[in-house]
Amino acid sequence: MKTKKNLLYICAAATAICGLASCNDFLDTMPDKRTEINTPEKVRDILVSAYPTFTSMPMFEYMSDNYDDNGDLYSYSYNQVREFYYWEELVETTQDSPSGIWSDAYGAIAAANQALVSIEELGNPEECMPYKGEALLCRAYGHFVLANVFCMAYNEATASENLGIPYITAPETSVGVAYDRGTLQEVYEKIDADIEAALPLIEGINFDVPAYHFNEKAAYAFAARFNLFYGKDYDKVINYATQAIGEDPTSVLRDLSGYSKFTNTEEWGRGYVDQDEPANLLLTTNYSYYPRLANQRYGITESILRASLVWSYFPGNNLLPVYDRVFHYEYRSYFVPKIIEFFEVTNPVAQTGQIHIVLPVFTTDETLLCRAEAHILKKEYDAAATDLSYWYQKKGIEAHTAAEIIEFYDEPTGENDETPRCNPANRTPLNTGVAYDHDQTCMLYAVLHARRTEGIHEGLRWLDIKRYGLTVTHNIHNGEPIVLEANDLRKAVQIPEEVLTAPGNMTPNPR
């Protein structure tokens, strides 16, 4: 499919990566003086800038079925919150906006590309090979982030027709370069190639603070999630996930029962993103207002919490005891304090600064659920039940067989059916174009329920909504509900306006 080209707002890696300022003027001028990346140490240092510092997590949460309307007694501080909830075209340009995500991700990609070029210019020394692996993974991850935001979910039947995003493999050396969006198929093929090239190089890599880099386990966790979304080879998903977490991951899954020692939300949140927490495979520092949005009009209500999230019933008609303690604002918006605000003071006199969060990008628990899902898609239900049971037991309930899990997520058979049972909210029809049989459907409901619970506040639910073509209904206070249908084109967020209006006439996402 032929697509138009467009000027991207991508900074040269040798220039400063943007923080909270707009990146629209990156290419207004070319720097006269550039840092020479001429040692392995400088290559290592530039890769610190190869990780996105903005996140789509708030946008994804508000767009998902995790959030509801608390009513007009409550306000929202940022217009984009309402835009997210209503699936409207987004015009804000803050760090939580599509505009910020676009420029930030391409800035990170530019740093990765500069590292790769510098390694080549150094003659590909052996000591740089781990850094080459990290750079390839960062480049792949940056494009994966962009594809998850601005493209439809990958589906083999439609990927060759769906629009992709520009896949950048070299640093910019001139102003006004135009790029081709290509197709989603092409984007995924390039991500796959970068990951496969990186994995042999990353083995044994050492970092001073491993949790903030693509260490070996984080690399395999990324490879597992990507291949699950790609859907080409579920054996790869299983193998890569096992490389990341082991066959029996019990000892490295997050033990939330130990969080009872924390006395407040800040302690709980710091514990959740502790670099020494074995469940955290990759952490990133991101600029985001998200912690300040949770107590507003749109939030996780008690009804959603009890129907589908951490207070919902799981197989055996069990509640998860590790979530006995959930926090709330005035009994309207509930939250698990995994994402808290860290305020970075930049002006000690004025006491002003920047808000940032620490985000667990890849965790052992989510990687385990990727493996369970791959087993289900291969119809290996006993293996999937074993993986789900690792997760169940770590959350404080007993293990379950595949038959027990299928029975729980099956439709009730009559008035005398055992109650309580799986809430209908967790049996939303799957619309992928694939014909799942009865048992497979029930097992998929199980893993999607676990993923929704595990990923609360992290935006992962939106990606599952896209992957499985789930319909989302948002209630509107004093109004009619609004519905996002299975294949609604708005599931691909529109390309930022400043990109669409730049020279080159980039093709917008269809509506």
C-alpha positions in Angstrom: 0.0 0.0 0.0 1.4 3.4 -1.0 1.3 6.1 1.7 2.3 9.7 1.8 5.3 11.1 3.4 5.8 13.6 6.1 8.3 15.5 8.1 8.7 14.0 11.5 9.5 16.0 14.6 12.6 14.0 15.5 15.5 15.4 17.2 19.1 14.5 16.3 20.5 12.3 19.0 23.4 14.6 19.6 21.0 17.4 20.6 19.2 17.6 23.9 16.2 15.3 24.2 13.1 17.3 25.1 11.6 17.3 28.5 8.4 19.1 29.1 8.8 21.6 26.3 7.3 21.3 22.9 9.3 19.4 20.4 7.8 21.1 17.4 10.8 23.2 16.7 13.4 20.5 16.8 14.3 20.9 13.2 14.2 24.7 13.0 18.0 24.8 13.2 20.8 22.4 13.0 23.3 22.4 15.9 26.7 23.7 14.9 28.5 21.7 17.6 27.8 18.0 18.2 29.0 15.7 20.8 31.3 13.1 19.3 30.4 9.6 20.4 33.8 8.0 20.1 34.2 5.7 23.0 32.2 2.7 24.3 31.6 4.7 27.5 29.9 7.5 25.5 27.8 5.0 23.6 26.7 3.6 26.9 25.9 7.1 28.2 23.8 8.1 25.2 21.6 5.0 25.6 20.2 6.6 28.8 18.3 8.9 26.4 17.0 5.9 24.3 14.1 5.2 26.6 10.8 7.1 26.3 10.2 9.6 29.1 6.5 10.2 28.2 3.9 7.5 28.6 0.6 6.6 27.0 -0.6 5.0 30.2 -3.0 7.7 31.4 -4.6 8.0 27.9 -5.0 4.2 27.7 -6.6 3.9 31.1 -9.1 6.6 30.5 -10.0 5.2 27.1 -10.5 1.7 28.5 -13.4 0.1 30.3 -11.6 0.5 33.6 -13.0 4.0 34.1 -16.4 5.4 34.7 -18.1 8.8 35.1 -18.4 9.9 38.7 -20.9 12.6 37.9 -20.8 16.4 37.5 -20.3 17.0 41.2 -16.6 16.5 40.4 -14.4 18.3 37.9 -11.4 17.5 35.8 -8.3 19.7 35.7 -7.2 18.9 32.2 -9.3 18.9 29.1 -7.5 15.9 27.7 -9.0 13.7 30.5 -12.4 14.3 29.0 -11.1 13.9 25.5 -9.6 10.5 26.5 -12.9 9.3 28.1 -15.0 10.4 25.1 -12.5 9.0 22.5 -12.3 12.5 20.9 -9.6 13.9 18.7 -6.9 15.0 21.1 -5.6 18.6 20.9 -3.6 19.0 24.0 0.2 19.0 23.7 1.3 18.1 27.3 3.5 15.1 28.1 0.4 12.8 28.5 -0.8 13.7 25.0 -0.4 12.0 21.7 1.8 14.9 20.6 4.1 14.5 23.5 4.3 10.7 23.1 5.1 11.1 19.4 8.0 13.5 19.7 9.4 11.8 22.8 9.4 8.3 21.4 11.1 9.5 18.2 13.6 11.3 20.3 14.4 8.1 22.1 14.7 6.3 18.8 17.1 8.9 17.5 19.4 8.3 20.5 19.3 4.6 19.8 20.1 5.1 16.2 23.0 7.4 17.0 24.4 4.7 19.4 24.2 2.2 16.6 26.0 4.4 14.1 28.7 5.3 16.6 29.3 1.6 17.3 29.7 1.0 13.6 32.2 3.9 13.3 34.2 2.4 16.2 34.6 -0.8 14.2 32.0 -2.9 16.1 34.3 -3.6 19.1 33.4 -6.6 21.2 32.9 -4.5 24.3 30.2 -2.5 22.4 28.1 -5.5 21.4 25.9 -5.5 24.5 25.3 -1.8 23.9 24.4 -2.6 20.3 21.9 -5.1 21.6 20.4 -2.5 24.0 20.2 0.1 21.2 18.4 -2.3 18.9 15.9 -3.2 21.7 15.4 0.5 22.5 14.7 1.2 18.8 12.3 -1.7 18.6 10.6 -0.7 21.8 10.2 3.0 20.8 8.4 1.9 17.5 6.3 -0.6 19.4 5.1 2.1 21.7 4.2 4.3 18.7 2.4 1.5 16.9 0.4 0.7 20.0 -0.8 4.3 20.2 -1.2 5.3 16.5 -2.0 2.1 14.7 -4.7 -0.5 14.9 -3.9 -3.8 16.6 -1.8 -6.2 14.6 -4.0 -8.7 12.8 -2.5 -10.9 10.1 -5.6 -10.5 7.9 -5.4 -6.7 7.9 -1.9 -5.7 8.8 -0.7 -5.3 5.2 -3.5 -2.8 4.6 -3.4 -0.9 7.9 -1.3 2.2 8.2 1.9 1.9 10.2 4.3 4.6 11.6 7.6 5.7 10.1 10.3 3.2 11.2 13.5 5.2 11.6 16.8 3.4 11.3 19.3 6.2 11.0 20.0 9.6 12.7 18.9 12.7 10.9 21.7 14.7 9.3 19.6 17.3 7.6 16.5 19.4 8.1 13.3 18.6 6.3 13.6 14.9 5.8 10.3 13.2 4.8 9.4 9.7 6.0 7.0 7.0 4.8 4.4 5.6 7.2 4.4 2.2 5.5 2.1 -0.5 6.7 1.6 -2.1 10.1 2.9 -5.3 8.6 6.2 -3.6 7.7 6.5 -2.0 11.1 6.1 -5.3 12.9 8.5 -7.1 10.6 11.1 -4.4 11.4 10.5 -4.6 15.2 10.8 -8.4 15.0 14.1 -8.1 13.1 15.6 -5.7 15.6 14.6 -7.8 18.6 15.9 -11.0 17.0 19.2 -9.3 16.2 19.5 -7.9 19.7 18.8 -11.0 21.8 22.1 -12.8 21.2 24.0 -9.6 22.0 22.3 -8.8 25.2 23.3 -12.0 27.0 25.2 -11.4 30.1 25.0 -7.6 29.9 25.7 -5.8 33.2 24.4 -2.5 34.4 24.9 -0.5 37.5 21.2 -0.2 37.9 19.8 -3.2 35.8 16.1 -2.4 36.3 16.4 0.8 34.3 17.9 -0.8 31.2 17.1 -3.7 28.8 18.8 -6.3 30.9 18.6 -9.8 29.7 15.4 -10.7 31.5 13.7 -7.5 30.4 14.8 -8.1 26.8 13.1 -11.5 26.8 10.0 -10.1 28.5 9.7 -7.6 25.7 10.3 -10.3 23.1 7.5 -12.4 24.7 5.0 -9.6 24.7 5.8 -8.5 21.2 5.5 -12.0 19.8 2.2 -12.5 21.6 0.9 -9.3 19.9 2.4 -10.4 16.6 0.7 -13.8 16.7 3.2 -15.5 14.3 4.8 -18.0 16.7 3.4 -18.7 20.1 6.3 -21.1 20.8 8.5 -18.1 20.8 6.3 -16.4 23.3 6.5 -19.4 25.6 10.3 -19.7 25.2 11.1 -16.1 25.6 8.8 -15.7 28.7 10.5 -18.7 30.2 13.9 -17.2 29.6 12.7 -14.1 31.5 11.0 -15.7 34.5 11.9 -19.4 34.6 9.7 -22.4 34.3 8.3 -21.9 37.9 8.3 -18.2 38.5 6.9 -18.4 42.0 9.9 -16.8 43.7 10.1 -13.8 41.4 6.4 -12.9 41.2 5.2 -9.8 43.1 4.3 -10.7 46.7 1.7 -8.1 47.5 1.0 -9.7 50.9 4.3 -8.2 52.0 3.0 -4.7 51.2 0.9 -4.8 54.4 3.8 -3.3 56.2 3.4 -0.1 54.3 1.5 2.6 56.3 0.5 5.0 53.5 0.2 5.3 49.7 3.7 6.8 49.2 5.4 3.9 51.0 3.2 1.4 49.0 4.0 3.1 45.7 7.7 3.3 46.4 7.8 -0.3 47.2 6.0 -1.2 44.0 8.6 0.4 41.8 11.6 -0.5 43.9 14.5 -1.4 41.7 15.3 -4.3 44.0 11.7 -5.8 43.6 12.3 -9.0 41.7 9.0 -8.6 39.8 10.2 -5.4 38.1 12.2 -6.3 35.0 12.3 -2.9 33.4 11.5 0.5 35.0 11.3 3.8 33.2 11.1 7.3 34.6 8.3 9.2 32.9 6.9 12.7 33.1 3.2 12.5 33.7 0.3 14.2 35.5 -1.4 10.9 36.0 -1.2 10.7 39.9 -3.0 14.1 40.0 -5.9 12.9 37.9 -7.0 9.9 39.8 -9.4 11.8 42.2 -11.4 13.5 39.5 -14.6 13.0 37.7 -13.5 10.0 35.7 -12.1 7.1 37.7 -12.3 3.5 38.8 -15.6 3.2 40.5 -16.5 0.6 43.2 -18.9 -1.2 40.7 -16.1 -1.7 38.2 -13.7 -2.7 40.9 -16.1 -5.4 42.1 -17.2 -6.5 38.6 -13.9 -6.8 36.8 -10.9 -5.7 38.7 -9.2 -6.4 42.0 -12.4 -7.0 44.0 -14.0 -9.3 41.4 -14.4 -13.0 41.8 -11.9 -15.5 40.4 -12.1 -19.3 39.9 -13.4 -21.1 43.0 -15.6 -18.0 43.7 -12.6 -16.4 45.4 -11.6 -12.8 46.0 -7.9 -12.0 45.9 -6.9 -11.3 49.5 -3.8 -9.3 48.6 -6.1 -6.5 47.4 -8.0 -6.2 50.7 -6.4 -2.8 51.0 -7.4 -0.5 48.2 -7.4 3.3 48.5 -10.0 5.8 47.4 -11.0 9.4 47.2 -14.3 10.1 49.0 -15.6 6.6 48.0 -15.8 7.6 44.3 -12.4 6.9 42.6 -10.6 3.8 43.8 -6.9 3.1 43.2 -4.0 0.8 43.9 -1.1 3.2 44.6 1.4 1.6 42.3 1.8 4.8 40.3 2.7 7.7 42.6 4.1 11.1 42.0 7.8 11.9 42.5 8.4 15.7 42.4 11.7 16.7 41.0 12.6 20.2 42.3 14.4 22.2 39.6 14.3 25.6 41.3 15.0 25.3 45.0 14.2 28.9 45.7 10.8 28.9 44.0 10.2 25.3 44.9 9.1 24.5 41.4 10.0 21.5 39.3 8.6 18.6 37.3 6.3 15.8 38.1 7.4 12.4 37.2 6.5 8.8 37.8 8.3 5.5 37.8 6.5 3.0 35.5 7.0 -0.8 35.6 7.2 -1.4 31.9 7.8 -5.2 32.1 7.2 -7.3 35.1 7.4 -11.0 35.8 3.6 -11.3 36.5 2.6 -9.8 33.1 5.2 -11.9 31.4 3.8 -15.0 33.0 0.3 -14.1 31.8 1.8 -13.6 28.3 3.0 -17.2 28.5 -0.4 -18.4 29.8 -2.1 -16.7 26.9 0.2 -18.3 24.3 -0.5 -21.7 25.8 -4.2 -21.0 25.4 -3.9 -19.9 21.8 -2.1 -23.2 21.2 -4.9 -25.0 23.0 -2.5 -26.2 25.7 -5.0 -25.7 28.5 -3.3 -27.7 31.2 -0.1 -25.7 30.8 -2.1 -22.5 30.7 -3.9 -23.5 33.9 -0.5 -24.2 35.6 0.7 -20.7 34.7 -2.6 -19.0 35.8 -2.3 -21.0 39.0 1.2 -19.6 39.7 -0.5 -16.2 39.5 -3.6 -17.2 41.5 -1.5 -18.6 44.4 0.7 -15.6 44.6 -2.4 -13.5 44.9 -3.6 -15.6 47.8 -6.0 -18.2 46.3 -5.7 -21.8 45.4 -4.5 -23.3 42.2 -7.1 -24.5 39.6 -7.3 -27.0 36.9 -8.2 -26.1 33.3 -11.6 -27.7 33.8 -12.3 -25.6 36.9 -11.3 -22.4 35.2 -13.4 -23.2 32.1 -16.4 -24.0 34.3 -16.1 -20.7 36.2 -15.9 -18.6 33.0 -18.7 -20.5 31.3 -22.1 -19.1 30.9 -24.4 -19.9 33.9 -26.7 -22.8 33.0 -29.8 -21.9 35.0 -31.2 -20.5 38.2 -29.6 -23.3 40.3 -26.1 -22.5 39.0 -23.5 -21.9 41.7 -23.3 -18.2 42.7 -21.4 -16.0 42.6 -20.0 -16.7 39.2 -17.8 -14.8 36.7 -19.3 -11.4 36.1 -20.7 -11.0 32.5 -18.3 -8.0 32.2 -15.5 -10.5 32.0 -17.2 -12.5 29.2 -17.1 -9.7 26.6 -17.3 -11.2 23.0 -14.0 -11.6 21.3 -13.7 -10.1 17.8 -10.4 -11.0 16.1 -11.7 -12.9 13.1 -10.5 -16.1 14.7 -13.0 -18.8 15.6 -12.3 -19.8 19.2 -14.0 -23.0 20.5 -15.9 -23.0 23.8 -13.0 -24.1 26.0 -10.5 -21.7 24.4 -12.9 -18.8 24.8 -13.4 -19.5 28.5 -9.6 -19.8 29.0 -9.1 -16.5 27.2 -11.6 -14.9 29.4 -9.6 -16.1 32.4 -6.3 -14.8 31.2 -7.8 -11.4 30.1 -9.4 -11.1 33.5 -6.0 -11.7 35.2 -4.3 -9.3 32.9 -6.9 -6.6 33.5 -6.4 -7.0 37.3 -2.6 -7.2 37.1 -2.3 -4.3 34.8 -4.6 -1.9 36.7 -3.4 1.7 36.2 -0.8 0.6 33.7 -2.7 1.0 30.4 -2.4 -2.6 29.4 -6.2 -3.2 29.4 -6.5 -0.8 26.4 -4.0 -2.9 24.4 -6.1 -6.1 25.2 -9.2 -4.2 24.1 -7.6 -3.5 20.8 -6.1 -7.0 20.3 -9.3 -8.8 21.0 -11.7 -6.3 19.4 -13.6 -5.7 22.7 -16.5 -3.3 22.7 -16.3 -0.6 25.3 -19.2 1.3 26.8 -18.6 4.5 28.8 -21.4 5.9 30.9 -22.2 9.6 30.7 -23.7 11.3 33.7 -27.2 12.6 32.8 -26.7 11.4 29.2 -26.7 8.4 27.0 -23.8 5.9 27.2 -21.3 6.1 24.4 -20.0 3.0 22.7 -16.7 2.1 21.0 -17.4 -0.9 18.8 -15.1 -3.8 18.2 -13.4 -2.5 15.1 -13.9 1.2 15.7 -11.1 3.1 13.9 -10.7 5.4 16.8 -8.8 2.6 18.5 -5.9 4.0 16.5 -5.2 7.5 18.0 -5.0 10.2 15.4 -1.6 11.4 14.4 -0.8 14.7 16.1 -2.1 17.8 14.3 1.3 19.5 14.1 2.6 16.4 12.2 -0.4 16.3 9.9 -0.1 19.9 9.0 3.7 19.9 8.4 5.1 19.8 4.9 4.7 16.3 3.4 1.0 15.8 4.0 1.2 12.7 6.1 -1.9 10.5 5.7 -4.1 10.7 8.8 -5.6 7.7 10.4 -9.0 7.1 8.8 -12.2 7.9 10.7 
